[in-house]
Amino acid sequence: EQTVLIDIKDAYEYDGLIKVNGQIEDAFYHADGNWGLDFDSKYTKIERHQITNNFDRIYNEDELAINRNVEIKATSDYDYLTIYKSLLPGTLSDDYTQYKYLAFTAKGSGLIELGLIKASIEDWKQQYRVMVDLSKEEQTYYVPFDIYTSTGTQDKIVADDLTTLTFTFLPVEAQTKDLDLTISNVKFVKMAGSDGITVEKQEVFENELMAYPNPSKGNVNLMLFSKTDTNATITLTDVTGKTIHKSTTDLTIGKNELEFNFNVKAGIYLLKVSSSEATYGTTKIIFR
């Protein structure tokens, strides 16, 4: 009986054969989770997207390395762009409760929304997220699990069934349409290191909104950022000022996601969101 250890460094997928006296006795296949993009090509243009291996990476004890680095340059007018990393092949989940931080090195375009995706949460809007302000200069970030929040509960995240990491670019909150982002040395760690900064919960949000898709066939997604917990009014008017739709909804501090399906004639409409404390803005939507 023998144990053979193979140092595979930073590979995505490969297979191998085990031969004894020239005869194939067994085979194995290895695959790591995928780095991918989620975006709508109607509103987002990808200028550069590159996934690279880091064969010189140093692997330390008490950390779990998330392999490969990503670089992306894009422009998004109305929509969002999400970079995601499957922690295991497919949608397999695993227990990461022994770790306390997500760490990575990055440089980018302002605020990025990070997500820790749990298999047990079926409603995507209720997944745990946090906003991180990325510097244009390269920096290492340690993001505590404890600052991630969910719209579905006040409980802290229990990282016992994670499937995916997400990095989402939101033009409204980043206050720019241009994304120039690099992410490297992603890992789960038990303690924050002295080589970077420990991220604190982002409490400051602008009272702004983003509506997509635009043009629309009736379905409209609203992404709102609110400074306060409040009750807001959503009003849809035509170009003559006639009110076509009016409703209210409760908003919470930070990001809010709303969905509408308007049954209206083709044309140009104005969608406004406001509360007693603030006006989140008015956006022009073309319905076809």
N, C-alpha and C positions, 0 to 999 in steps of 0.2 A: 504494500500500500504506500502511495506517494502523494504528497501535496505539492502542486506546482503553482506558484504565484506569478502572475503576469501583470506588469505595470502598464496599464493601458492609457495613462495620461488623460488626454481630452479628446475622445473620439465620440462620434455621434452614433454610428452603427457599423457593425462588421460581423462576419461569421468566421468560424475556424473549424478545422478538421483535426481529429486525434487519430494518428496512425500508429499501429504496432507492427513492427516487422514489415512495413510497407503497405499494410492493409488498413483501410479506414474502419475504425472500431466505434467511433462516436463523432458527433458534431455539436457545435454550440453556436448560438446567435446572441448578440448583445445589441440592445437599442436603448438610447437615452431619450428623455422627453424632448419634444420639438420646441424650437423657437418659431413663433409665427406672428402674423399681422392680421388685425381685424379692422377694416375700414371700407368706406363706400367710394368707389372710384369716380362717382359722379361729382363728389365734392372734395376729394382728397387726391393730390398728386404726389406720388412717390418719386423722388429724384434719385435717391440712393438707399439701398438696403443691403447690408452685408453681415453675414454671420461668420465669425472667425474662431478658430481653435487657439488655445493658449497652451502650447506644449511645455512652456517654461514655468508654469504656475507652481507655486509652492503650496502644498497641502499640509495644514496644521492639525494637530490633535484637537478634539472637542469642537470641530466644526464640520458642516456638511456642505461641500462645494457644489454649486450649480454650474455645470459646465458650459463653456463657450461664451463669447462676447458678441454684442450686437451694436451695429451702427446704422442710424437711419436719418435721412434728411427728407423732409416732406413739407407740403403746403396744404392747409385745410381751411376752407372758407366757412362752411356751415356745420361740419360734422366733427366727430372725434376720431382719433386713431389710437388703437390699443396694440401694444406689443405684449405678447403673452409667452410664458414658458411653462410647458407641461413638466411637472416634477418627475413623473414617471411616464412610460409609454402609454398612449391612449388616454383614458380618463381614470386610470388607477389612482387611488388615494392611499395616503400613508399617515402615520402618527409622527408629528414633529414637536410634541409637547416638551421634549427634553431641551429644546432651543428656546431662546427668549427674544432674539433679534433677527431681522433680515438685514444683511449688510451688502453693500455694493459700492463700486466706484463709478462715478458718472460726471458728465458735464452736459448741460442742456439749456432749454429755453423757458426758465421760470418754473411755475407750478406744474407738477405731474401727480396724477392720482395713482397710488399704489393699491393693489388689491391682493388679498389672500383668499383664494376661492376654496370653499368647503363643499364637499360632496353632499353633505346633509342639508344644505340650504338650497331649496328648489327655486325660490324667487331670486332672480339675478340682482334685482334692486336691493335686496337685503344682505348681499355679500359684504364682508368686512373690507373697509377702505380707509385710506388716510391720504391727505395732501402733503406733498414734500416739495419744498422750494429748491430747485436745482440751480447751482451756480454755473455761469458760463465758463468758469475755470474748473478743471478736474478736481473732484473732492470725493472722499470716502464717507459714506453715510451709514449710520447704525440706526435702524428703525425699530423701536420696541414693539412687540406684539400688542402690548397693553394700550397703545394709542390708536389702534385700528378700531373703528366703530361700525355698527350696523344700524340701518333704519328700522330693522324689525325687532330689536331688543336693546336693552341697556346693559346686558351682560358683556363681560370681556370675552374676547375670542378664546376658544379652546382649539388649539391647532392639532386635533387628533385625526382629522380626515382631509387634509389639504390635497388638492389636485393640481393647482395652477397658481402661478404668480402673474400679475398683470401690471403694466405700466401704461397709463392712459394719458394722452395729450388732449387737453381741452382748450381750444383757442380763446374762449371767453375768459376763463380764469387765468390762463397764462398771459393774456393781453397781447398776444401776437398770433398771426396766422402761420408763422414759419417755425417748423420744428427742426432742430439740429441736435441730435441726441446720440450719445455713446454710453453704453452700459457694459461694465466688465467686472470680473472677480465677484460675481454674485454668490452669496453663501448664507446659510443659517449658522448662527453662533450663539453660545450660551452667555457671553459677556461682551460688552462694547469695548472695542480696542482704543488705544491712545493715538492711533494713526488717522483718526477721522473725527467727525462730529456726531453726537447723539441727537437725533431728530426729536423735537417736541411737537405736541399736537398743534396743528395750524388752526388758529381761532379766527383769523381775519379773512373775511370774504367780501367781495364786491357784490352789491345788489344788481346782478345782471342776469340776462337770460340768453339762451340759444335755442332756436327752433330748427328742426330738420325732420324729414327731407324737404327740400325747397328747390324746385316746384314739388307739389304734392298732389296725390289723387284723392286726398281726404284725410289720410292718417298723418298726424303731426305729433312729434315727440318734443317736449319742452324740457330743457335742462336749466334749472334755476339755482342761483347761489344767493342765499339770504343771510344777512347779518344777525337776524333775530328769529325766534319762534313767533309765527304770526299767522293770521288768516288773510289770504290774498284773493283777489277777484280776477278772473280771466275773461276778457271781453274780445269778441271777434266782430269787426265791423267791415262793411263794404266801402268802396271809394266815396259813396255819397254820405257816409257817416251813420248809416242805418245799422243798428245792432242786430247781428245774426245769431250770436251765441253769447250767453253770460252765465258764469258759474263761479263758485267759490271753492277754495281748497285750503287745507292747513299746510303750512310750510315749517320746516325745522331749520335750525342754524346749519349752514353749510350747503351741501349739494342736495337738490330735490329733483326727481325725475317724474314727469307727468306724461300721460298718453291721452290723445284725443282722436276721435274719428268723426270729422265734420262732413255732413251731407249738404254740400253747397254747390251752386252753379260754378262753372269755370270762370275764372277771373282773378283780379287782384284784391286781396283783403289785408286788413291790419289787425294784428293780434297784440293785445296789450295785457300786461300783468302788473297789478298794483295792490298795495295794502295801505292801511292808515299810516304806516311808518315810512313807506318807501314806494317809489315807482321803479320797477325792474326793467322797464323799457317797452318799446313798441317795435315790432318787427313786421316787415312786409312779406306776405306769403302768396305765392302764385298757385292757384288750384287749377288743375286740368281736368 
